[in-house]
Amino acid sequence: AGEKSRFSFVVFVLLCEVAIIILFGFFCTYDKYVRFNAATEEDTTLRTQTVYPLYQDIHVMIYIGFGYLMTYLRTNSWSSVGINFLAAAFSIQVYILAGGLWHNVFTGHWGKIPIDIDKLVSCDFAAAAVLISYGGILGKVSPFQLLFMSIFEIFFYSLNESLMYQQLKIMDIGGSIVIHTFGAYFGLVVTKLISPPAADKNPNNASSHNSNLYAMIGTIFLWLFWPSFNGTLGSGSQKTRAILSTVLSLTGSCLSTFICSALFRGGRFNMEDILNASLAGGVAIGSSADLIFTPWVALIIGLFSGGLSTFGFNYISSFLGKKLKLYDTAGIHNLHGMPGITGAVVSAMVIAGITSSDLGVDPNNFWPNVRDSSKQAWLQIAGVAITFGIAVSSALLTGLLLKLKFLSPPADLFDDRQFWIIEEVEEENANPASPNPRHQQLISEPSAMSRTDRDNRTDRV
């Protein structure tokens, strides 16, 4: 990345911020519960105490969970966590405007966009969709390209979100459809369009013992806080069911991942499987977490999704690479795509089978717009199909635009050095006769292994 491209990035971000500040000034305001009013102070306090702790959990997932999960690339870890930080913060600002726009379009109400803590939760959900897509193109885009992509993705994500929740009124409390399916297939199309040939053979496309250890920090944080992600926007017993079901589903996916990893890898565990597939239970149960009334169902969903995701990492990824030349850096198809579609199908099955003894009322009078259970179930399937279509079509446009040269695509793949000042590298450049041993270890750590190599090994821990 030369001086010209760095200057272009700075100008782009500054112009975006100026535009966002102007738009916030004209079109955004704090919600009525946020502005001082003695009559609503008690209610405002209750709303804050109820939502903000769970919002903090989601914030941890976005900035630590997603960020550290992607540090497994040994020479791209700074960009994984650092550019994740940048993109998530930028996405919050863009979503407030884009989400507010589409909400006004579908409701026909053109007042100012209100901002409250619930809105911030939705902002993090939008950021999650962007970061899921980032996983597919990890190491293959510049910060400039990622922020440019974020604008387009959030615009179309917000369109789909309003269509799903305000028009179709699907049940999707944890975002299996709206967040995970959209983010995964948007990212897959973009990575197909922009990935250079043989990107998966790049020597920097490799992990190491230490980089995988850092990535495990992200996995553990995501696993711990995922129940908050799925339950935050619920209320009363709905919130409690979503949290309980998500915990049970996550335990199931954790166990099935270890089982299947050992089965597929000759009796030992593969860290790539454990880092990712152990989280699939949180994705797959997202659409039905608040609709499950029996614990064993949540366990089965987790066990199935963890096994499916592990199978994807071991067989489906290599198949897509060979047949479609699709290289998905972080395996988002396996962690978010397939479990997201699974979540939609599961929600349809749960809705179709739910009884009056579960709900306490006739199911046909429970769903939005007084629909019967069969219609609501089919709308779940229609919702995931429409989401897939919007994600793919909008990603085609975005991917083509990302190939423009002025967006400063990276000269080298999976390499922090073109975007970050790394002291070891600077010292080595100043004194090439005495290379810094720490940097030598970074570049050629003996335990490092590329993903292609891993596909040919069955015994790696």
C-alpha positions as CSV (number, residue, x, y, z in Angstrom):
1,A,0.0,0.0,0.0
2,G,1.7,3.1,-1.2
3,E,1.4,6.7,-0.1
4,K,-1.3,7.5,-2.7
5,S,-3.5,4.7,-1.5
6,R,-3.1,5.6,2.1
7,F,-4.0,9.2,1.3
8,S,-7.1,8.0,-0.5
9,F,-8.2,6.0,2.5
10,V,-7.8,9.0,4.8
11,V,-9.8,11.2,2.4
12,F,-12.5,8.6,2.0
13,V,-13.0,8.1,5.8
14,L,-12.9,11.8,6.5
15,L,-15.5,12.5,3.8
16,C,-17.7,9.7,5.1
17,E,-17.5,11.1,8.7
18,V,-18.4,14.6,7.5
19,A,-21.4,13.2,5.5
20,I,-22.5,11.1,8.5
21,I,-22.3,14.0,10.9
22,I,-24.4,16.2,8.6
23,L,-27.0,13.4,8.1
24,F,-27.1,12.8,11.8
25,G,-27.7,16.5,12.4
26,F,-30.7,16.6,10.0
27,F,-32.3,13.1,10.4
28,C,-31.4,11.6,13.8
29,T,-32.4,12.3,17.4
30,Y,-32.3,10.6,20.8
31,D,-35.5,8.6,21.6
32,K,-38.1,10.2,23.8
33,Y,-37.1,8.0,26.7
34,V,-33.5,9.3,26.5
35,R,-34.4,13.0,26.6
36,F,-35.0,14.3,30.1
37,N,-38.6,14.0,31.3
38,A,-39.4,13.6,34.9
39,A,-42.5,11.6,34.1
40,T,-40.5,8.9,32.2
41,E,-37.3,8.7,34.3
42,E,-38.3,5.6,36.2
43,D,-39.2,3.8,32.9
44,T,-36.0,4.9,31.3
45,T,-34.0,3.5,34.2
46,L,-35.8,0.2,34.0
47,R,-35.2,0.0,30.2
48,T,-31.5,0.7,30.6
49,Q,-31.0,-1.8,33.4
50,T,-32.8,-4.4,31.4
51,V,-31.2,-4.0,28.0
52,Y,-27.7,-2.5,28.5
53,P,-26.1,-5.4,30.3
54,L,-27.0,-7.8,27.5
55,Y,-26.0,-5.1,25.0
56,Q,-22.5,-5.1,26.6
57,D,-22.3,-8.9,26.1
58,I,-23.1,-8.4,22.4
59,H,-20.5,-5.7,22.2
60,V,-17.9,-8.1,23.6
61,M,-18.8,-10.6,21.0
62,I,-18.4,-8.1,18.2
63,Y,-15.1,-6.6,19.2
64,I,-13.4,-9.4,21.1
65,G,-15.2,-12.5,19.9
66,F,-15.2,-11.9,16.2
67,G,-11.9,-10.0,16.3
68,Y,-9.9,-12.6,18.1
69,L,-11.5,-15.6,16.3
70,M,-10.0,-14.3,13.1
71,T,-6.4,-14.0,14.5
72,Y,-5.6,-17.6,13.5
73,L,-3.7,-16.3,10.4
74,R,-0.2,-16.0,11.8
75,T,0.9,-13.0,9.6
76,N,-2.5,-11.3,9.4
77,S,-3.6,-11.2,13.1
78,W,-3.2,-7.5,13.6
79,S,-5.5,-6.8,10.7
80,S,-7.9,-9.5,11.8
81,V,-8.5,-7.8,15.2
82,G,-7.7,-4.2,14.3
83,I,-9.6,-3.8,11.0
84,N,-12.5,-5.8,12.7
85,F,-12.5,-2.9,15.3
86,L,-12.6,-0.3,12.5
87,A,-15.3,-1.9,10.4
88,A,-17.6,-2.6,13.4
89,A,-17.4,1.0,14.6
90,F,-18.0,2.3,11.1
91,S,-21.0,-0.1,10.7
92,I,-22.7,1.3,13.7
93,Q,-22.8,4.8,12.2
94,V,-23.9,3.6,8.8
95,Y,-26.6,1.3,10.1
96,I,-28.3,4.0,12.2
97,L,-28.9,5.9,8.9
98,A,-29.6,3.0,6.6
99,G,-31.8,1.1,9.1
100,G,-33.7,4.2,9.9
101,L,-34.2,4.9,6.2
102,W,-35.7,1.6,5.3
103,H,-37.8,1.5,8.5
104,N,-39.3,4.8,7.4
105,V,-39.9,3.5,3.9
106,F,-41.8,0.5,5.1
107,T,-43.8,2.2,7.8
108,G,-44.5,5.4,5.8
109,H,-43.5,7.5,8.8
110,W,-40.8,10.1,7.9
111,G,-39.9,11.5,11.3
112,K,-36.4,11.7,12.6
113,I,-34.6,8.4,13.4
114,P,-34.8,7.7,17.1
115,I,-31.6,6.4,18.8
116,D,-31.9,4.3,22.0
117,I,-30.2,1.3,23.5
118,D,-32.4,-1.1,21.5
119,K,-31.2,0.7,18.3
120,L,-27.6,0.1,19.4
121,V,-28.4,-3.6,19.8
122,S,-29.6,-3.6,16.2
123,C,-26.4,-1.7,15.2
124,D,-24.3,-4.5,16.6
125,F,-26.4,-7.1,14.7
126,A,-25.7,-5.2,11.5
127,A,-22.0,-5.1,12.3
128,A,-22.1,-8.8,12.9
129,A,-23.4,-9.4,9.4
130,V,-20.5,-7.3,8.0
131,L,-17.9,-9.1,10.1
132,I,-19.3,-12.5,9.0
133,S,-18.8,-11.4,5.4
134,Y,-15.3,-10.2,6.4
135,G,-14.4,-13.7,7.4
136,G,-14.8,-14.9,3.8
137,I,-12.5,-12.2,2.4
138,L,-10.1,-12.1,5.4
139,G,-6.6,-11.3,4.3
140,K,-7.7,-10.5,0.7
141,V,-9.0,-6.9,1.1
142,S,-7.6,-3.6,2.2
143,P,-9.2,-1.5,5.0
144,F,-10.4,0.9,2.2
145,Q,-12.2,-2.0,0.4
146,L,-13.7,-3.3,3.6
147,L,-15.3,0.1,4.6
148,F,-16.5,0.6,1.1
149,M,-18.1,-2.9,1.2
150,S,-19.7,-2.1,4.6
151,I,-21.7,0.8,3.2
152,F,-23.2,-1.3,0.5
153,E,-23.7,-4.4,2.6
154,I,-25.5,-2.5,5.4
155,F,-27.7,-0.7,3.0
156,F,-29.0,-4.0,1.6
157,Y,-28.9,-5.7,4.9
158,S,-31.2,-3.0,6.3
159,L,-33.5,-3.4,3.3
160,N,-33.7,-7.2,3.9
161,E,-34.1,-6.7,7.7
162,S,-37.1,-4.4,7.3
163,L,-38.6,-6.7,4.7
164,M,-38.3,-9.7,7.0
165,Y,-39.5,-8.1,10.2
166,Q,-41.9,-5.5,9.1
167,Q,-43.5,-7.1,6.0
168,L,-43.2,-10.9,6.2
169,K,-43.0,-10.7,10.0
170,I,-40.9,-13.9,10.3
171,M,-39.8,-15.3,13.7
172,D,-36.0,-14.8,13.9
173,I,-35.1,-13.6,17.4
174,G,-31.4,-14.6,17.1
175,G,-30.9,-13.7,13.4
176,S,-30.3,-17.2,11.9
177,I,-31.9,-15.8,8.7
178,V,-31.5,-12.0,8.8
179,I,-27.9,-11.9,10.2
180,H,-26.1,-15.2,9.6
181,T,-27.5,-16.3,6.3
182,F,-27.3,-12.8,4.8
183,G,-23.8,-12.2,6.0
184,A,-22.5,-15.6,4.9
185,Y,-23.8,-15.6,1.4
186,F,-23.0,-12.0,0.8
187,G,-19.4,-12.7,1.9
188,L,-19.1,-15.9,-0.2
189,V,-20.2,-14.1,-3.4
190,V,-17.8,-11.2,-2.8
191,T,-14.9,-13.6,-2.1
192,K,-15.6,-15.5,-5.3
193,L,-15.4,-12.3,-7.3
194,I,-12.3,-10.7,-5.7
195,S,-10.1,-13.6,-4.7
196,P,-6.9,-13.9,-6.8
197,P,-6.2,-17.3,-8.3
198,A,-4.6,-19.8,-5.9
199,A,-5.2,-17.5,-2.9
200,D,-5.5,-20.6,-0.7
201,K,-1.9,-21.7,-1.8
202,N,-0.4,-18.4,-0.5
203,P,2.4,-19.3,2.1
204,N,1.0,-16.6,4.5
205,N,-2.4,-18.4,4.5
206,A,-1.3,-20.4,7.5
207,S,-1.9,-20.6,11.3
208,S,0.5,-21.5,14.0
209,H,0.3,-22.9,17.6
210,N,0.3,-19.4,19.0
211,S,-2.1,-17.8,16.5
212,N,-4.7,-20.6,17.1
213,L,-4.4,-20.0,20.8
214,Y,-5.3,-16.3,20.4
215,A,-8.2,-17.3,18.1
216,M,-9.5,-19.6,20.8
217,I,-10.0,-16.5,23.0
218,G,-12.5,-15.3,20.4
219,T,-14.2,-18.6,20.3
220,I,-14.6,-18.8,24.1
221,F,-16.0,-15.2,24.3
222,L,-18.5,-15.9,21.5
223,W,-19.6,-19.2,23.1
224,L,-20.1,-17.6,26.5
225,F,-22.0,-14.6,25.4
226,W,-24.1,-16.1,22.5
227,P,-27.2,-16.6,24.7
228,S,-27.3,-12.8,25.1
229,F,-27.1,-12.3,21.4
230,N,-30.1,-14.6,20.8
231,G,-32.2,-13.3,23.8
232,T,-31.6,-9.6,24.1
233,L,-34.6,-8.4,22.1
234,G,-37.0,-10.8,23.8
235,S,-39.1,-10.0,26.8
236,G,-40.3,-12.0,29.8
237,S,-40.4,-15.7,29.4
238,Q,-39.5,-15.3,25.7
239,K,-36.1,-13.9,26.7
240,T,-35.6,-16.7,29.2
241,R,-36.5,-19.5,26.8
242,A,-34.1,-18.0,24.2
243,I,-31.2,-17.9,26.6
244,L,-31.8,-21.4,28.0
245,S,-32.3,-23.0,24.6
246,T,-29.1,-21.3,23.2
247,V,-27.0,-22.5,26.1
248,L,-28.2,-26.1,25.6
249,S,-27.7,-25.9,21.8
250,L,-24.2,-24.5,22.3
251,T,-23.2,-27.4,24.6
252,G,-24.5,-29.8,22.0
253,S,-22.5,-28.2,19.1
254,C,-19.4,-28.2,21.3
255,L,-19.6,-31.9,22.0
256,S,-20.5,-32.9,18.5
257,T,-17.6,-30.9,17.1
258,F,-15.1,-32.7,19.3
259,I,-16.7,-36.0,18.4
260,C,-16.7,-35.4,14.6
261,S,-13.3,-33.7,14.6
262,A,-11.8,-36.8,16.1
263,L,-13.8,-39.0,13.8
264,F,-12.8,-37.1,10.6
265,R,-9.1,-36.5,11.7
266,G,-8.0,-39.9,12.6
267,G,-8.6,-39.8,16.3
268,R,-7.2,-36.4,17.2
269,F,-8.7,-32.9,17.2
270,N,-8.3,-30.2,14.5
271,M,-8.2,-26.7,16.0
272,E,-9.9,-25.2,13.0
273,D,-12.9,-27.4,13.7
274,I,-13.0,-26.5,17.4
275,L,-12.6,-22.8,16.8
276,N,-15.6,-22.6,14.5
277,A,-18.0,-25.5,14.5
278,S,-18.4,-25.5,18.3
279,L,-20.3,-22.2,17.8
280,A,-22.8,-23.5,15.2
281,G,-25.4,-24.3,17.8
282,G,-25.8,-20.6,18.6
283,V,-26.4,-19.9,14.9
284,A,-28.8,-22.8,14.1
285,I,-31.1,-22.1,17.1
286,G,-31.3,-18.4,16.5
287,S,-34.7,-18.4,14.6
288,S,-36.4,-20.7,17.1
289,A,-34.7,-20.1,20.4
290,D,-37.7,-18.5,22.0
291,L,-40.2,-21.0,20.5
292,I,-38.6,-24.2,22.0
293,F,-40.4,-25.5,25.0
294,T,-38.5,-28.8,25.6
295,P,-34.8,-29.0,26.4
296,W,-34.0,-32.1,24.4
297,V,-35.0,-30.3,21.1
298,A,-32.3,-27.6,21.8
299,L,-29.7,-30.3,22.4
300,I,-30.5,-32.1,19.1
301,I,-30.3,-28.8,17.2
302,G,-26.9,-28.2,18.7
303,L,-25.6,-31.7,18.1
304,F,-26.7,-31.7,14.5
305,S,-25.4,-28.2,13.6
306,G,-22.0,-28.9,15.2
307,G,-21.6,-32.1,13.2
308,L,-22.8,-30.4,10.0
309,S,-20.4,-27.6,10.5
310,T,-17.4,-29.9,11.2
311,F,-18.3,-31.9,8.1
312,G,-18.3,-28.7,6.2
313,F,-14.8,-27.7,7.3
314,N,-13.4,-31.2,6.5
315,Y,-15.2,-31.9,3.2
316,I,-17.5,-29.3,1.8
317,S,-14.9,-26.4,1.8
318,S,-12.4,-28.4,-0.2
319,F,-15.2,-29.5,-2.6
320,L,-16.2,-25.9,-3.2
321,G,-12.6,-24.9,-3.7
322,K,-12.0,-27.6,-6.3
323,K,-15.3,-27.4,-8.2
324,L,-16.2,-23.7,-7.9
325,K,-12.8,-22.2,-7.2
326,L,-14.4,-20.6,-4.1
327,Y,-11.9,-19.9,-1.3
328,D,-13.7,-18.9,1.9
329,T,-10.9,-17.8,4.2
330,A,-12.5,-18.3,7.6
331,G,-15.1,-20.9,6.6
332,I,-18.2,-18.7,6.9
333,H,-20.2,-21.1,4.8
334,N,-19.7,-23.8,7.4
335,L,-20.2,-21.7,10.6
336,H,-22.9,-19.2,9.4
337,G,-24.3,-20.2,6.0
338,M,-25.3,-23.9,6.5
339,P,-26.3,-23.4,10.2
340,G,-28.2,-20.3,9.3
341,I,-30.3,-22.2,6.7
342,T,-30.6,-25.0,9.2
343,G,-32.0,-22.5,11.7
344,A,-34.7,-21.4,9.2
345,V,-35.8,-25.0,8.5
346,V,-35.8,-25.8,12.2
347,S,-38.0,-22.7,12.9
348,A,-40.5,-23.8,10.3
349,M,-40.7,-27.3,11.8
350,V,-41.0,-26.0,15.4
351,I,-43.7,-23.5,14.3
352,A,-45.7,-26.2,12.4
353,G,-45.5,-28.5,15.5
354,I,-46.2,-26.1,18.3
355,T,-49.3,-26.7,20.3
356,S,-51.8,-24.7,22.4
357,S,-50.4,-26.4,25.5
358,D,-47.0,-24.8,24.7
359,L,-48.4,-21.3,24.1
360,G,-51.4,-21.3,26.4
361,V,-53.4,-20.0,23.5
362,D,-54.5,-21.4,20.1
363,P,-51.4,-21.3,17.9
364,N,-53.5,-20.0,15.0
365,N,-54.2,-16.8,17.0
366,F,-50.6,-16.4,18.2
367,W,-48.6,-15.6,15.0
368,P,-48.5,-12.1,13.4
369,N,-51.5,-11.0,11.4
370,V,-53.5,-13.8,12.9
371,R,-51.9,-16.4,10.6
372,D,-52.2,-20.1,11.1
373,S,-49.1,-22.1,12.0
374,S,-48.8,-23.6,8.5
375,K,-48.6,-20.2,6.8
376,Q,-46.1,-18.9,9.4
377,A,-43.9,-22.0,8.8
378,W,-43.9,-21.5,5.1
379,L,-43.1,-17.8,5.5
380,Q,-40.0,-18.9,7.4
381,I,-38.8,-20.8,4.4
382,A,-39.8,-17.9,2.1
383,G,-37.8,-15.6,4.3
384,V,-34.6,-17.5,4.1
385,A,-35.0,-17.8,0.3
386,I,-35.6,-14.1,-0.2
387,T,-32.7,-13.3,2.2
388,F,-30.4,-15.5,0.1
389,G,-31.5,-13.8,-3.1
390,I,-31.0,-10.3,-1.8
391,A,-27.6,-11.2,-0.3
392,V,-26.3,-12.8,-3.5
393,S,-27.6,-10.1,-5.9
394,S,-26.4,-7.2,-3.8
395,A,-23.0,-9.0,-3.3
396,L,-22.6,-9.3,-7.1
397,L,-22.8,-5.5,-7.4
398,T,-20.6,-4.9,-4.4
399,G,-17.9,-7.4,-5.5
400,L,-17.6,-5.9,-9.0
401,L,-17.2,-2.4,-7.4
402,L,-14.5,-3.7,-5.0
403,K,-12.3,-4.6,-8.0
404,L,-11.9,-0.9,-8.8
405,K,-8.2,0.1,-8.5
406,F,-8.8,3.3,-6.6
407,L,-10.0,1.2,-3.6
408,S,-6.4,0.1,-3.1
409,P,-6.6,-3.7,-3.1
410,P,-3.7,-5.3,-1.2
411,A,-0.5,-6.0,-3.0
412,D,0.2,-9.0,-0.8
413,L,-2.3,-11.4,0.7
414,F,-2.6,-12.3,4.4
415,D,0.2,-9.9,5.4
416,D,-0.1,-7.2,8.2
417,R,3.1,-5.4,7.1
418,Q,1.4,-3.4,4.3
419,F,-1.1,-1.8,6.7
420,W,0.6,-1.7,10.0
421,I,3.9,-0.4,11.5
422,I,5.5,-3.5,12.9
423,E,8.6,-2.7,14.9
424,E,10.4,-5.9,14.1
425,V,10.0,-5.3,10.4
426,E,11.2,-1.7,10.6
427,E,14.3,-2.8,12.5
428,E,15.0,-5.5,10.0
429,N,14.7,-3.0,7.1
430,A,17.0,-0.6,8.8
431,N,19.6,-3.3,9.4
432,P,19.1,-6.1,6.9
433,A,22.3,-7.8,7.8
434,S,20.9,-8.6,11.3
435,P,17.3,-9.8,10.9
436,N,15.3,-9.6,14.0
437,P,14.7,-13.1,15.4
438,R,11.2,-12.3,16.6
439,H,10.2,-11.3,13.1
440,Q,11.9,-14.4,11.6
441,Q,9.7,-16.4,14.0
442,L,6.6,-14.6,12.8
443,I,7.3,-15.4,9.2
444,S,8.7,-18.9,9.5
445,E,7.4,-20.4,12.7
446,P,8.1,-24.1,12.3
447,S,4.7,-25.1,13.6
448,A,2.8,-23.1,11.0
449,M,0.7,-25.0,8.5
450,S,-1.3,-23.7,5.6
451,R,-5.0,-24.6,5.2
452,T,-4.1,-26.6,2.0
453,D,-1.6,-28.6,4.0
454,R,-4.3,-29.2,6.7
455,D,-6.7,-30.6,4.1
456,N,-4.0,-33.3,3.3
457,R,-3.5,-34.2,7.0
458,T,-5.7,-36.3,9.1
459,D,-3.8,-36.3,12.4
460,R,-3.3,-32.6,13.2
461,V,-4.2,-31.4,16.7
